Amino acid sequence: MTPLSPTDYDAIRLSVQVAIAATLLSLPFGFAFAYLITFVKFRGKVLLEVLVNLPLTLPPVVVGYFLLLLLGRHGWLGSLLNEAGIRLIFTLKAAVIASAVVGFPLLVRSLRIGMESIDPQLINASRTLGARWHDTLLTVILPLSVPGLAAGSSLMFARSLGEFGATIIVAGNIPGVTQTIPLAIYEYASSPTSESMALSLCLVSVVISLVVLFLHEMMAKKMARRR
């Protein structure tokens, strides 16, 4: 295996940074959406579920192109941000947003599974004792959702590590700036003389993914024992 170069270490560092930031950014929104879908009755719930899960069925390149249209200089949101002096496209922030959007359905799905496993009698007892909805949320639902939160976070983290299609469109492939492990592997694979470098990064990616998935399986088993 060829030793890793400083650029490769940068790609590993950026991948971990993007995955952590995307996961942390999505946690409050994922919890809110999972709560709405699981516990709140309203019209359009099916439509909300479809929209949340849409990034799972769309090719990541399509997701990236839609984000480019939205966040680009002439996009609806991008033009407003540009006037405020905020630039997202071809920055690490864009890579975080792309990873967050693509991995968001996995987080919400795991949270829903965790919330659906909560005994309804515990929630009813809390409300019977006079607890308001936010008290029940903070003292009953949130603590019992921790295994689902951990499992969803690990899945999203792993998905963010492997994100390629959406990232390369909105963030580009700039070494040391936006180049993550998948983008570095793609660049190496495009050169017939860099196969060993690509293999080295592939092995690093496999090791990181195995660790994350092992943690995810531990969380999933913990959730299964609760049922």
N, C-alpha and C positions, 0 to 999 in steps of 0.2 A: 504494500500500500504506500502510495506517494505521500510524503509529509505534507501537512496542510500549510498553505501560505498565509501571510498576514491578511490578504484579501478574503481568504476562506474563513479565517477567524472572525473577520468583520461580518461576513454573511451569517455565521452561526449566531453571533451576538445580536445582529439585527433581527434575525428570525425569532429569537427568544423574546426580544423586546416587543416586537409586533404582536406575537402570540399573547404575551402577558397583558399588554395594553388593550388589545381587542377584547380579551376575556373580561378584564375589569370594566371596560367601557360598556359591555353588553349586560353585565350582571343585573343592575337595577332595572333596565328595560326588559330583560328576559323574565325577571321575577314578576314584574307588573303584568306583562302579557300572559304569563302562565296563570297568574291569579285571576285575571279577567276571564280567561277561557275556562278555567276550572270551577270557579265559585260564583261568577256573576252571570245572570241571565239577561240577555239583551238581543234585540234584533240585529242581524248582521254578524252573529258570532261565527257562522260558517265561513262567511267572506273573510273575516279576520284570520281564521285558521288557515285558509287558503293562501292569503297574502304572507303570513308568517312562514309558511312552508315552501313558498314559491322559489326561494333561492336554492332549495334542495333539488328541484327539478330542472331549473334553468342551467345551461352551460355557464361556468364561471366567466367566460369571455363575454357573454351577454350581460351578466350582472355588472362586469367592469365597464362595458360600453354605456349602460344606463347611468352608472355613477359618473362617467366622463361627461355625459350630456348634462347631468345635474350639477356637477361640481366644477366643470370647465369654465374658462373665462367668460364664455357667452351663455353659460347655463343659468337657470333661474336662481339657484342658490349660489352658484359660483360667482355670478356678477355682483351679488350683494356682498359676498365675502371679499371680493376684489376691491370694491369701493371702500371697505373697511381696512384694507391693507393686509388681508389674510389670504395666503396662497396655499392651496392644498395639493393640487395636481402636481405629480412628480416630486412629492416629498414623502417622508416616512409616515406622516399623518394620513396620507391617502392610502398607504399600504395597510395601516391599522383599520381604517374605515372599510376597506375592501374585505379584509379578513373578518371583521365584525359582522358584516352583512352576510357573508357566505356561511359563517359558522353559527349564526344566530338561531336558526331552526333547531339545531342539535341541542343547544342550551335550553330552549323553551320546552322541547319535547321531554328532556330528562327532568326538568322541573315539574312538568305536568304529571309525569309518572309518580314523582315523589309526593306531590300534593294530592293526587287521587288515592294514594295509599293511606292518607290520614283518616283515622276513624271519625266519621261524622258526629258521633256522640260526644267527642271531645269538644268539637266546635259548638254544638248545641248546648253543652253544659256551660261553656264559657259565656254564651249569649244569655242563657237562662239566669246566670249569676249577675247579669247586668253589665257585662263588658261591651264596650262599643266595638264597632267593626275594626278600628285600628288597634284597639287593645288585643282583640282576638288574633289579629294579623301578627302583631309583634310577640305575643306571649305563647301562642299555640301554633299557628301556621308556619311562621318563619323558623322556629327551632326544629320543628318536625320535618321541614323541607331541606335541612342542611345536607343530608346524604344525596338528595337529588341535585342540590346546588353544586356539591362537590363533583358528582358524576358528570353533570352537564358541563361544568367548567373544564374538567379534564378532556372531555370530548372536543369541546370548542378549541381548547389550547392545541390539541393534536391536529385538528382541522386547519387551524391558522398556520401551524408550522408547515403544512403541505400546500398552502394556497399559492396558486400560480397564475391562472388565467385572468382573474379580475385584477390582481396586483400589477401584472406587467402592463396592463392598459392604463391604469390610473396613476401608477407610481413609477413606471419605467424600470429599467435594469441598470441602475447607476451604482457601480462598485463603491462600497464604503458609505453610501447614502441611502439607497433603497434596495440594494441587491440582497435578497434573502437566499437561503439554501436552495430552494427550487430554481430560482433564477440563475444562481451561479452554476448549478448542475446543467441547466439548459445551455448556458454559454459554453461550458466545457464540452458538452455533447455535440455542439455545433462544429467543434474543431477536431479533426481526426487525430491530432497529436496530444490531446488532453484527456484521453479516455481514463487514464489512471487517476487523474485529479477528480474527475466526475465520480469515479468509483469510491474514492476516499470520502467525498462529501455524502454520497449515498449511504455509506456505512454509518457515518455520523448521524444522519437522519434516521436510519433504522434503529440505532441505539436509543436516541431520544424518544422516538415514537413507542418503542417497546416499554420504556420506563413509564411513559404517560398512560399507555393502555393498560399496563399492569395495575397502576393506581386506580384507573377507571373500573377495572374488573373487581377490585377490592371494594370499591364503593357500591357497585351493582350488587354484590353478594350481601353487603350490609343492608341494602334496601330490601333485598329478597327475604332476609331473615326477619325483617320487621312485619312482613305481611302475615 
